[in-house]
Amino acid sequence: TQAEPLPDSVNSTGHQPTRFFANGNFYTPDRKARFIAIRPTVETRITPDFPLILNTGRIRDHWHTMTRTGKSPRLSQHIAEPFAEIHPVDAQRHGISDADIARVSTPSGEV
């Protein structure tokens, strides 16, 4: 019997597949990876209606966009409700005090 969960990297036959590029080589003539820098296609614009640039941060208990850690009830209990962090100068400028309830709005929606 299985004593503990199998990692995702182990398939149903119990075989752990070779990790892609585990040997450190890439499929290029010199075996080195190629990185291509791109410019973002969407520009962030500050407007009077949307005066701040927003960023989705991470907390200690959740990472990887919560695809794995979000499934753990224990990790989800650490922080009981959603929160927003704002620089003190921006908070003061917008009349927001510590522990206030705030509405965060973007052209795409609000929470």
Phi and psi in radians as a Rosetta constraint file:
Dihedral C 1 N 2 CA 2 C 2 CIRCULARHARMONIC -1.483 0.35
Dihedral N 2 CA 2 C 2 N 3 CIRCULARHARMONIC 2.202 0.35
Dihedral C 2 N 3 CA 3 C 3 CIRCULARHARMONIC -1.517 0.35
Dihedral N 3 CA 3 C 3 N 4 CIRCULARHARMONIC -0.419 0.35
Dihedral C 3 N 4 CA 4 C 4 CIRCULARHARMONIC -2.586 0.35
Dihedral N 4 CA 4 C 4 N 5 CIRCULARHARMONIC 2.833 0.35
Dihedral C 4 N 5 CA 5 C 5 CIRCULARHARMONIC -1.076 0.35
Dihedral N 5 CA 5 C 5 N 6 CIRCULARHARMONIC 2.530 0.35
Dihedral C 5 N 6 CA 6 C 6 CIRCULARHARMONIC -1.391 0.35
Dihedral N 6 CA 6 C 6 N 7 CIRCULARHARMONIC 2.455 0.35
Dihedral C 6 N 7 CA 7 C 7 CIRCULARHARMONIC -1.118 0.35
Dihedral N 7 CA 7 C 7 N 8 CIRCULARHARMONIC 2.700 0.35
Dihedral C 7 N 8 CA 8 C 8 CIRCULARHARMONIC -1.008 0.35
Dihedral N 8 CA 8 C 8 N 9 CIRCULARHARMONIC -0.428 0.35
Dihedral C 8 N 9 CA 9 C 9 CIRCULARHARMONIC -1.313 0.35
Dihedral N 9 CA 9 C 9 N 10 CIRCULARHARMONIC -0.156 0.35
Dihedral C 9 N 10 CA 10 C 10 CIRCULARHARMONIC -1.743 0.35
Dihedral N 10 CA 10 C 10 N 11 CIRCULARHARMONIC 2.157 0.35
Dihedral C 10 N 11 CA 11 C 11 CIRCULARHARMONIC -1.458 0.35
Dihedral N 11 CA 11 C 11 N 12 CIRCULARHARMONIC -3.116 0.35
Dihedral C 11 N 12 CA 12 C 12 CIRCULARHARMONIC -1.126 0.35
Dihedral N 12 CA 12 C 12 N 13 CIRCULARHARMONIC -0.339 0.35
Dihedral C 12 N 13 CA 13 C 13 CIRCULARHARMONIC -1.490 0.35
Dihedral N 13 CA 13 C 13 N 14 CIRCULARHARMONIC -0.038 0.35
Dihedral C 13 N 14 CA 14 C 14 CIRCULARHARMONIC 1.508 0.35
Dihedral N 14 CA 14 C 14 N 15 CIRCULARHARMONIC 0.006 0.35
Dihedral C 14 N 15 CA 15 C 15 CIRCULARHARMONIC -1.539 0.35
Dihedral N 15 CA 15 C 15 N 16 CIRCULARHARMONIC 2.283 0.35
Dihedral C 15 N 16 CA 16 C 16 CIRCULARHARMONIC -1.622 0.35
Dihedral N 16 CA 16 C 16 N 17 CIRCULARHARMONIC 1.940 0.35
Dihedral C 16 N 17 CA 17 C 17 CIRCULARHARMONIC -1.149 0.35
Dihedral N 17 CA 17 C 17 N 18 CIRCULARHARMONIC 2.713 0.35
Dihedral C 17 N 18 CA 18 C 18 CIRCULARHARMONIC -1.171 0.35
Dihedral N 18 CA 18 C 18 N 19 CIRCULARHARMONIC 2.331 0.35
Dihedral C 18 N 19 CA 19 C 19 CIRCULARHARMONIC -1.241 0.35
Dihedral N 19 CA 19 C 19 N 20 CIRCULARHARMONIC 2.378 0.35
Dihedral C 19 N 20 CA 20 C 20 CIRCULARHARMONIC -1.052 0.35
Dihedral N 20 CA 20 C 20 N 21 CIRCULARHARMONIC 2.270 0.35
Dihedral C 20 N 21 CA 21 C 21 CIRCULARHARMONIC 1.113 0.35
Dihedral N 21 CA 21 C 21 N 22 CIRCULARHARMONIC 0.361 0.35
Dihedral C 21 N 22 CA 22 C 22 CIRCULARHARMONIC -1.102 0.35
Dihedral N 22 CA 22 C 22 N 23 CIRCULARHARMONIC -0.435 0.35
Dihedral C 22 N 23 CA 23 C 23 CIRCULARHARMONIC -1.411 0.35
Dihedral N 23 CA 23 C 23 N 24 CIRCULARHARMONIC -0.021 0.35
Dihedral C 23 N 24 CA 24 C 24 CIRCULARHARMONIC 1.473 0.35
Dihedral N 24 CA 24 C 24 N 25 CIRCULARHARMONIC 0.030 0.35
Dihedral C 24 N 25 CA 25 C 25 CIRCULARHARMONIC -1.836 0.35
Dihedral N 25 CA 25 C 25 N 26 CIRCULARHARMONIC 2.527 0.35
Dihedral C 25 N 26 CA 26 C 26 CIRCULARHARMONIC -2.005 0.35
Dihedral N 26 CA 26 C 26 N 27 CIRCULARHARMONIC 2.848 0.35
Dihedral C 26 N 27 CA 27 C 27 CIRCULARHARMONIC -1.474 0.35
Dihedral N 27 CA 27 C 27 N 28 CIRCULARHARMONIC 1.065 0.35
Dihedral C 27 N 28 CA 28 C 28 CIRCULARHARMONIC -2.247 0.35
Dihedral N 28 CA 28 C 28 N 29 CIRCULARHARMONIC 2.800 0.35
Dihedral C 28 N 29 CA 29 C 29 CIRCULARHARMONIC -0.949 0.35
Dihedral N 29 CA 29 C 29 N 30 CIRCULARHARMONIC -0.679 0.35
Dihedral C 29 N 30 CA 30 C 30 CIRCULARHARMONIC -1.703 0.35
Dihedral N 30 CA 30 C 30 N 31 CIRCULARHARMONIC 0.130 0.35
Dihedral C 30 N 31 CA 31 C 31 CIRCULARHARMONIC 1.154 0.35
Dihedral N 31 CA 31 C 31 N 32 CIRCULARHARMONIC 0.245 0.35
Dihedral C 31 N 32 CA 32 C 32 CIRCULARHARMONIC -1.747 0.35
Dihedral N 32 CA 32 C 32 N 33 CIRCULARHARMONIC 2.598 0.35
Dihedral C 32 N 33 CA 33 C 33 CIRCULARHARMONIC -1.230 0.35
Dihedral N 33 CA 33 C 33 N 34 CIRCULARHARMONIC 2.645 0.35
Dihedral C 33 N 34 CA 34 C 34 CIRCULARHARMONIC -1.972 0.35
Dihedral N 34 CA 34 C 34 N 35 CIRCULARHARMONIC 2.192 0.35
Dihedral C 34 N 35 CA 35 C 35 CIRCULARHARMONIC -1.920 0.35
Dihedral N 35 CA 35 C 35 N 36 CIRCULARHARMONIC 2.345 0.35
Dihedral C 35 N 36 CA 36 C 36 CIRCULARHARMONIC -2.067 0.35
Dihedral N 36 CA 36 C 36 N 37 CIRCULARHARMONIC 1.988 0.35
Dihedral C 36 N 37 CA 37 C 37 CIRCULARHARMONIC -1.315 0.35
Dihedral N 37 CA 37 C 37 N 38 CIRCULARHARMONIC 2.371 0.35
Dihedral C 37 N 38 CA 38 C 38 CIRCULARHARMONIC -2.166 0.35
Dihedral N 38 CA 38 C 38 N 39 CIRCULARHARMONIC 2.770 0.35
Dihedral C 38 N 39 CA 39 C 39 CIRCULARHARMONIC -1.633 0.35
Dihedral N 39 CA 39 C 39 N 40 CIRCULARHARMONIC 2.408 0.35
Dihedral C 39 N 40 CA 40 C 40 CIRCULARHARMONIC -1.022 0.35
Dihedral N 40 CA 40 C 40 N 41 CIRCULARHARMONIC 2.461 0.35
Dihedral C 40 N 41 CA 41 C 41 CIRCULARHARMONIC -1.471 0.35
Dihedral N 41 CA 41 C 41 N 42 CIRCULARHARMONIC -0.327 0.35
Dihedral C 41 N 42 CA 42 C 42 CIRCULARHARMONIC -1.897 0.35
Dihedral N 42 CA 42 C 42 N 43 CIRCULARHARMONIC 2.164 0.35
Dihedral C 42 N 43 CA 43 C 43 CIRCULARHARMONIC -1.537 0.35
Dihedral N 43 CA 43 C 43 N 44 CIRCULARHARMONIC 2.429 0.35
Dihedral C 43 N 44 CA 44 C 44 CIRCULARHARMONIC -1.547 0.35
Dihedral N 44 CA 44 C 44 N 45 CIRCULARHARMONIC 2.143 0.35
Dihedral C 44 N 45 CA 45 C 45 CIRCULARHARMONIC -2.090 0.35
Dihedral N 45 CA 45 C 45 N 46 CIRCULARHARMONIC 2.360 0.35
Dihedral C 45 N 46 CA 46 C 46 CIRCULARHARMONIC -1.566 0.35
Dihedral N 46 CA 46 C 46 N 47 CIRCULARHARMONIC 2.259 0.35
Dihedral C 46 N 47 CA 47 C 47 CIRCULARHARMONIC -2.278 0.35
Dihedral N 47 CA 47 C 47 N 48 CIRCULARHARMONIC 2.907 0.35
Dihedral C 47 N 48 CA 48 C 48 CIRCULARHARMONIC -1.024 0.35
Dihedral N 48 CA 48 C 48 N 49 CIRCULARHARMONIC -0.587 0.35
Dihedral C 48 N 49 CA 49 C 49 CIRCULARHARMONIC -1.350 0.35
Dihedral N 49 CA 49 C 49 N 50 CIRCULARHARMONIC -0.492 0.35
Dihedral C 49 N 50 CA 50 C 50 CIRCULARHARMONIC -2.312 0.35
Dihedral N 50 CA 50 C 50 N 51 CIRCULARHARMONIC 1.389 0.35
Dihedral C 50 N 51 CA 51 C 51 CIRCULARHARMONIC -1.478 0.35
Dihedral N 51 CA 51 C 51 N 52 CIRCULARHARMONIC 0.011 0.35
Dihedral C 51 N 52 CA 52 C 52 CIRCULARHARMONIC -2.157 0.35
Dihedral N 52 CA 52 C 52 N 53 CIRCULARHARMONIC 2.674 0.35
Dihedral C 52 N 53 CA 53 C 53 CIRCULARHARMONIC -1.681 0.35
Dihedral N 53 CA 53 C 53 N 54 CIRCULARHARMONIC 2.206 0.35
Dihedral C 53 N 54 CA 54 C 54 CIRCULARHARMONIC -1.753 0.35
Dihedral N 54 CA 54 C 54 N 55 CIRCULARHARMONIC 2.656 0.35
Dihedral C 54 N 55 CA 55 C 55 CIRCULARHARMONIC -2.474 0.35
Dihedral N 55 CA 55 C 55 N 56 CIRCULARHARMONIC 2.338 0.35
Dihedral C 55 N 56 CA 56 C 56 CIRCULARHARMONIC -1.468 0.35
Dihedral N 56 CA 56 C 56 N 57 CIRCULARHARMONIC 1.969 0.35
Dihedral C 56 N 57 CA 57 C 57 CIRCULARHARMONIC -1.595 0.35
Dihedral N 57 CA 57 C 57 N 58 CIRCULARHARMONIC -3.043 0.35
Dihedral C 57 N 58 CA 58 C 58 CIRCULARHARMONIC -2.244 0.35
Dihedral N 58 CA 58 C 58 N 59 CIRCULARHARMONIC 2.643 0.35
Dihedral C 58 N 59 CA 59 C 59 CIRCULARHARMONIC -1.887 0.35
Dihedral N 59 CA 59 C 59 N 60 CIRCULARHARMONIC 2.978 0.35
Dihedral C 59 N 60 CA 60 C 60 CIRCULARHARMONIC -0.955 0.35
Dihedral N 60 CA 60 C 60 N 61 CIRCULARHARMONIC -0.680 0.35
Dihedral C 60 N 61 CA 61 C 61 CIRCULARHARMONIC -1.532 0.35
Dihedral N 61 CA 61 C 61 N 62 CIRCULARHARMONIC -0.155 0.35
Dihedral C 61 N 62 CA 62 C 62 CIRCULARHARMONIC -2.290 0.35
Dihedral N 62 CA 62 C 62 N 63 CIRCULARHARMONIC 2.362 0.35
Dihedral C 62 N 63 CA 63 C 63 CIRCULARHARMONIC -2.620 0.35
Dihedral N 63 CA 63 C 63 N 64 CIRCULARHARMONIC -3.116 0.35
Dihedral C 63 N 64 CA 64 C 64 CIRCULARHARMONIC 0.934 0.35
Dihedral N 64 CA 64 C 64 N 65 CIRCULARHARMONIC 0.706 0.35
Dihedral C 64 N 65 CA 65 C 65 CIRCULARHARMONIC 0.896 0.35
Dihedral N 65 CA 65 C 65 N 66 CIRCULARHARMONIC 0.461 0.35
Dihedral C 65 N 66 CA 66 C 66 CIRCULARHARMONIC 1.133 0.35
Dihedral N 66 CA 66 C 66 N 67 CIRCULARHARMONIC 0.269 0.35
Dihedral C 66 N 67 CA 67 C 67 CIRCULARHARMONIC -1.122 0.35
Dihedral N 67 CA 67 C 67 N 68 CIRCULARHARMONIC -0.506 0.35
Dihedral C 67 N 68 CA 68 C 68 CIRCULARHARMONIC -1.930 0.35
Dihedral N 68 CA 68 C 68 N 69 CIRCULARHARMONIC -0.890 0.35
Dihedral C 68 N 69 CA 69 C 69 CIRCULARHARMONIC -1.200 0.35
Dihedral N 69 CA 69 C 69 N 70 CIRCULARHARMONIC -0.428 0.35
Dihedral C 69 N 70 CA 70 C 70 CIRCULARHARMONIC -1.183 0.35
Dihedral N 70 CA 70 C 70 N 71 CIRCULARHARMONIC -0.234 0.35
Dihedral C 70 N 71 CA 71 C 71 CIRCULARHARMONIC -1.544 0.35
Dihedral N 71 CA 71 C 71 N 72 CIRCULARHARMONIC -0.004 0.35
Dihedral C 71 N 72 CA 72 C 72 CIRCULARHARMONIC -1.747 0.35
Dihedral N 72 CA 72 C 72 N 73 CIRCULARHARMONIC 1.919 0.35
Dihedral C 72 N 73 CA 73 C 73 CIRCULARHARMONIC -1.009 0.35
Dihedral N 73 CA 73 C 73 N 74 CIRCULARHARMONIC -0.640 0.35
Dihedral C 73 N 74 CA 74 C 74 CIRCULARHARMONIC -1.102 0.35
Dihedral N 74 CA 74 C 74 N 75 CIRCULARHARMONIC -0.764 0.35
Dihedral C 74 N 75 CA 75 C 75 CIRCULARHARMONIC -1.167 0.35
Dihedral N 75 CA 75 C 75 N 76 CIRCULARHARMONIC -0.598 0.35
Dihedral C 75 N 76 CA 76 C 76 CIRCULARHARMONIC -1.250 0.35
Dihedral N 76 CA 76 C 76 N 77 CIRCULARHARMONIC -0.307 0.35
Dihedral C 76 N 77 CA 77 C 77 CIRCULARHARMONIC -1.403 0.35
Dihedral N 77 CA 77 C 77 N 78 CIRCULARHARMONIC -0.278 0.35
Dihedral C 77 N 78 CA 78 C 78 CIRCULARHARMONIC -1.071 0.35
Dihedral N 78 CA 78 C 78 N 79 CIRCULARHARMONIC -0.763 0.35
Dihedral C 78 N 79 CA 79 C 79 CIRCULARHARMONIC -2.092 0.35
Dihedral N 79 CA 79 C 79 N 80 CIRCULARHARMONIC 2.050 0.35
Dihedral C 79 N 80 CA 80 C 80 CIRCULARHARMONIC -1.313 0.35
Dihedral N 80 CA 80 C 80 N 81 CIRCULARHARMONIC -0.399 0.35
Dihedral C 80 N 81 CA 81 C 81 CIRCULARHARMONIC -2.589 0.35
Dihedral N 81 CA 81 C 81 N 82 CIRCULARHARMONIC 2.804 0.35
Dihedral C 81 N 82 CA 82 C 82 CIRCULARHARMONIC -1.094 0.35
Dihedral N 82 CA 82 C 82 N 83 CIRCULARHARMONIC 2.692 0.35
Dihedral C 82 N 83 CA 83 C 83 CIRCULARHARMONIC -2.586 0.35
Dihedral N 83 CA 83 C 83 N 84 CIRCULARHARMONIC 2.824 0.35
Dihedral C 83 N 84 CA 84 C 84 CIRCULARHARMONIC -2.211 0.35
Dihedral N 84 CA 84 C 84 N 85 CIRCULARHARMONIC 2.478 0.35
Dihedral C 84 N 85 CA 85 C 85 CIRCULARHARMONIC -1.929 0.35
Dihedral N 85 CA 85 C 85 N 86 CIRCULARHARMONIC 2.430 0.35
Dihedral C 85 N 86 CA 86 C 86 CIRCULARHARMONIC -2.478 0.35
Dihedral N 86 CA 86 C 86 N 87 CIRCULARHARMONIC 2.510 0.35
Dihedral C 86 N 87 CA 87 C 87 CIRCULARHARMONIC -1.072 0.35
Dihedral N 87 CA 87 C 87 N 88 CIRCULARHARMONIC 2.426 0.35
Dihedral C 87 N 88 CA 88 C 88 CIRCULARHARMONIC -0.939 0.35
Dihedral N 88 CA 88 C 88 N 89 CIRCULARHARMONIC -0.644 0.35
Dihedral C 88 N 89 CA 89 C 89 CIRCULARHARMONIC -1.158 0.35
Dihedral N 89 CA 89 C 89 N 90 CIRCULARHARMONIC -0.768 0.35
Dihedral C 89 N 90 CA 90 C 90 CIRCULARHARMONIC -1.146 0.35
Dihedral N 90 CA 90 C 90 N 91 CIRCULARHARMONIC -0.705 0.35
Dihedral C 90 N 91 CA 91 C 91 CIRCULARHARMONIC -1.040 0.35
Dihedral N 91 CA 91 C 91 N 92 CIRCULARHARMONIC -0.809 0.35
Dihedral C 91 N 92 CA 92 C 92 CIRCULARHARMONIC -1.102 0.35
Dihedral N 92 CA 92 C 92 N 93 CIRCULARHARMONIC -0.754 0.35
Dihedral C 92 N 93 CA 93 C 93 CIRCULARHARMONIC -1.045 0.35
Dihedral N 93 CA 93 C 93 N 94 CIRCULARHARMONIC -0.565 0.35
Dihedral C 93 N 94 CA 94 C 94 CIRCULARHARMONIC -1.814 0.35
Dihedral N 94 CA 94 C 94 N 95 CIRCULARHARMONIC 0.174 0.35
Dihedral C 94 N 95 CA 95 C 95 CIRCULARHARMONIC 1.204 0.35
Dihedral N 95 CA 95 C 95 N 96 CIRCULARHARMONIC 0.585 0.35
Dihedral C 95 N 96 CA 96 C 96 CIRCULARHARMONIC -1.852 0.35
Dihedral N 96 CA 96 C 96 N 97 CIRCULARHARMONIC 2.232 0.35
Dihedral C 96 N 97 CA 97 C 97 CIRCULARHARMONIC -1.896 0.35
Dihedral N 97 CA 97 C 97 N 98 CIRCULARHARMONIC 2.854 0.35
Dihedral C 97 N 98 CA 98 C 98 CIRCULARHARMONIC -0.978 0.35
Dihedral N 98 CA 98 C 98 N 99 CIRCULARHARMONIC 2.347 0.35
Dihedral C 98 N 99 CA 99 C 99 CIRCULARHARMONIC 1.288 0.35
Dihedral N 99 CA 99 C 99 N 100 CIRCULARHARMONIC 0.125 0.35
Dihedral C 99 N 100 CA 100 C 100 CIRCULARHARMONIC -1.180 0.35
Dihedral N 100 CA 100 C 100 N 101 CIRCULARHARMONIC 2.691 0.35
Dihedral C 100 N 101 CA 101 C 101 CIRCULARHARMONIC -1.556 0.35
Dihedral N 101 CA 101 C 101 N 102 CIRCULARHARMONIC 2.254 0.35
Dihedral C 101 N 102 CA 102 C 102 CIRCULARHARMONIC -2.203 0.35
Dihedral N 102 CA 102 C 102 N 103 CIRCULARHARMONIC 2.643 0.35
Dihedral C 102 N 103 CA 103 C 103 CIRCULARHARMONIC -1.830 0.35
Dihedral N 103 CA 103 C 103 N 104 CIRCULARHARMONIC 2.193 0.35
Dihedral C 103 N 104 CA 104 C 104 CIRCULARHARMONIC -1.817 0.35
Dihedral N 104 CA 104 C 104 N 105 CIRCULARHARMONIC 2.082 0.35
Dihedral C 104 N 105 CA 105 C 105 CIRCULARHARMONIC -2.148 0.35
Dihedral N 105 CA 105 C 105 N 106 CIRCULARHARMONIC 2.522 0.35
Dihedral C 105 N 106 CA 106 C 106 CIRCULARHARMONIC -2.354 0.35
Dihedral N 106 CA 106 C 106 N 107 CIRCULARHARMONIC 2.993 0.35
Dihedral C 106 N 107 CA 107 C 107 CIRCULARHARMONIC -1.051 0.35
Dihedral N 107 CA 107 C 107 N 108 CIRCULARHARMONIC -0.333 0.35
Dihedral C 107 N 108 CA 108 C 108 CIRCULARHARMONIC -1.577 0.35
Dihedral N 108 CA 108 C 108 N 109 CIRCULARHARMONIC -0.300 0.35
Dihedral C 108 N 109 CA 109 C 109 CIRCULARHARMONIC 2.771 0.35
Dihedral N 109 CA 109 C 109 N 110 CIRCULARHARMONIC -2.945 0.35
Dihedral C 109 N 110 CA 110 C 110 CIRCULARHARMONIC -2.618 0.35
Dihedral N 110 CA 110 C 110 N 111 CIRCULARHARMONIC 2.746 0.35
